[in-house]
Amino acid sequence: MGNRKQPFGYKMSLGEIVIQESEAKLVQEVFRRYIAGESLNELTEALRQQDVPYDEGRLWNKNMIARILADTRYTGERGYPKLIDKEQLIAANEKRSNKPQLPKKTEAQKVLRRLCGTPLSERVEQSVTDLLNGLANCPERIQHQRSSTPATHSKTQEALNDTLAQQPIDEDSAKVLILRLAAEQYAALGNEEYETNRLRRLFSAFECVAELNADLLKSTVSEVLVTRQNVKLRLKNGQVIERSDLQ
């Protein structure tokens, strides 16, 4: 309740709970306008434009309004002066309980949202489902992406060649360069070939479905690339797949 010691609309006077007129008028207005069709957001914005705060130093928010709409004391319960009729309280709470709930996202949709990095749409979800089904029908379309030799590889090789060409050979420098070259060559190999074989096995065992499959999505796709014209999948082996690749 913040700084409040009594519900909004009331105050203590000579040891008794009495109506606080300016606040009580807002309580009645909140019920009237909410029942008439205004939303909590609209009421919040309207109450922020007037001079009566719910709590000193705090802006009105939806929680404050919801607290008012749910408080049975405004109907005269527990010794509080009556501000509204019970019918108004019932009508307000029926409207709140009948508020349509947004459908919860499925696990697959949550995964897809993380992979996209943008808000979801039915078009994107359906496109990704179609691409996964297409790969299940044609797992041979998953190809090993050979990495190009990094620029640092040739520089290290050149440095090693220069060192070996100088007499006498600086064995310590040569060993350092050989180890560096081996590390670069190993890094250049990556794990794309292993991932390609793994992906083929996964898609070969997968049966096409109408709805997006969360487990398959998590285990095969590293990124979903969305443009106005197209939706593409970047697979775990680095390969980018679009609809034209599966035709």
MARKOL-284130 format. One record per residue (C-alpha): x, y, z. Coordinates in steps of 0.2 Angstrom, whole numbers, padded with zeros to 4 digits, always signed. Layout:
N
XYZ;...
This chain:
247
+0000+0000+0000;+0015+0012+0000;+0013+0027+0011;-0006+0024+0013;-0013+0019+0030;-0031+0019+0024;-0039+0014+0007;-0039+0027-0006;-0055+0038-0003;-0054+0037+0016;-0045+0045+0031;-0044+0045+0050;-0053+0059+0059;-0054+0060+0078;-0051+0041+0078;-0065+0037+0065;-0063+0032+0047;-0072+0045+0036;-0073+0049+0018;-0059+0059+0010;-0069+0069-0003;-0057+0072-0017;-0051+0054-0017;-0069+0047-0015;-0074+0056-0030;-0060+0048-0040;-0065+0031-0033;-0082+0033-0040;-0076+0040-0056;-0064+0025-0058;-0078+0012-0056;-0090+0022-0067;-0077+0024-0081;-0070+0006-0080;-0088-0001-0081;-0092+0010-0095;-0078+0002-0105;-0061+0011-0102;-0046+0001-0099;-0034+0001-0085;-0021+0009-0096;-0033+0023-0101;-0038+0026-0083;-0020+0027-0078;-0016+0040-0091;-0031+0050-0086;-0027+0050-0067;-0010+0055-0071;-0017+0071-0078;-0026+0077-0062;-0019+0083-0045;-0024+0069-0033;-0011+0056-0030;-0014+0038-0024;+0002+0040-0014;+0013+0056-0012;+0027+0056-0024;+0021+0042-0034;+0013+0042-0051;-0003+0032-0054;-0001+0015-0061;-0012+0000-0066;-0009-0009-0050;-0016+0005-0040;-0032+0006-0050;-0034-0013-0050;-0032-0012-0031;-0047+0000-0030;-0058-0010-0042;-0055-0026-0031;-0058-0017-0013;-0075-0023-0006;-0073-0009+0008;-0080+0004-0004;-0097-0005-0003;-0098-0001+0015;-0090-0017+0022;-0080-0018+0038;-0087-0001+0045;-0081+0009+0030;-0092+0023+0023;-0101+0017+0007;-0094+0025-0009;-0101+0013-0022;-0115+0000-0024;-0111-0018-0023;-0118-0020-0041;-0104-0008-0047;-0091-0019-0038;-0098-0035-0045;-0099-0027-0063;-0081-0021-0062;-0074-0038-0056;-0084-0047-0069;-0076-0036-0082;-0059-0040-0075;-0061-0059-0074;-0068-0059-0092;-0053-0050-0099;-0047-0061-0113;-0030-0069-0110;-0017-0069-0123;-0013-0087-0128;+0003-0094-0119;+0018-0096-0130;+0023-0114-0134;+0041-0120-0130;+0044-0120-0148;+0038-0102-0150;+0050-0097-0136;+0065-0106-0144;+0060-0098-0161;+0059-0081-0153;+0077-0082-0146;+0084-0088-0163;+0075-0074-0172;+0079-0060-0160;+0063-0051-0167;+0044-0053-0163;+0036-0068-0170;+0023-0069-0183;+0013-0084-0190;+0022-0082-0207;+0039-0084-0199;+0033-0099-0188;+0025-0107-0203;+0041-0104-0214;+0052-0112-0201;+0041-0127-0199;+0041-0129-0218;+0060-0128-0219;+0062-0141-0205;+0050-0153-0214;+0059-0150-0230;+0075-0155-0222;+0067-0171-0215;+0061-0175-0233;+0078-0171-0240;+0092-0174-0227;+0105-0176-0241;+0103-0157-0244;+0113-0154-0228;+0131-0152-0234;+0147-0150-0225;+0153-0131-0226;+0172-0131-0229;+0180-0117-0220;+0191-0106-0230;+0209-0105-0224;+0211-0090-0212;+0223-0076-0217;+0233-0079-0201;+0238-0097-0207;+0247-0090-0222;+0256-0077-0212;+0262-0090-0199;+0267-0102-0214;+0277-0088-0222;+0286-0084-0205;+0290-0102-0203;+0297-0103-0220;+0308-0088-0217;+0314-0095-0201;+0319-0112-0209;+0328-0103-0223;+0339-0094-0212;+0356-0103-0207;+0359-0107-0193;+0340-0111-0190;+0333-0103-0174;+0326-0119-0167;+0316-0111-0153;+0307-0099-0165;+0304-0113-0177;+0296-0123-0164;+0285-0109-0158;+0279-0106-0176;+0276-0124-0179;+0265-0126-0164;+0256-0110-0169;+0253-0116-0187;+0247-0133-0180;+0234-0124-0169;+0228-0113-0183;+0226-0128-0194;+0216-0137-0181;+0205-0122-0177;+0202-0121-0196;+0195-0138-0197;+0181-0134-0184;+0167-0146-0181;+0157-0143-0196;+0159-0161-0203;+0154-0169-0187;+0139-0157-0186;+0134-0161-0204;+0133-0179-0201;+0124-0177-0184;+0111-0166-0193;+0108-0178-0206;+0105-0192-0194;+0092-0181-0184;+0083-0176-0199;+0082-0193-0206;+0074-0199-0190;+0062-0185-0190;+0044-0186-0196;+0036-0171-0204;+0023-0162-0192;+0011-0148-0194;+0017-0139-0178;+0034-0132-0175;+0045-0145-0165;+0055-0137-0151;+0067-0151-0148;+0072-0152-0167;+0073-0133-0168;+0085-0132-0153;+0096-0146-0158;+0098-0141-0177;+0097-0122-0179;+0108-0109-0173;+0100-0094-0180;+0084-0089-0190;+0087-0075-0202;+0071-0065-0206;+0068-0052-0220;+0053-0045-0228;+0055-0057-0242;+0062-0073-0235;+0065-0084-0220;+0082-0093-0219;+0089-0106-0206;+0107-0106-0201;+0110-0124-0196;+0122-0129-0182;+0135-0134-0196;+0135-0116-0202;+0125-0120-0218;+0111-0107-0222;+0095-0115-0229;+0081-0107-0238;+0065-0113-0247;+0074-0113-0264;+0087-0125-0257;+0074-0139-0255;+0065-0138-0272;
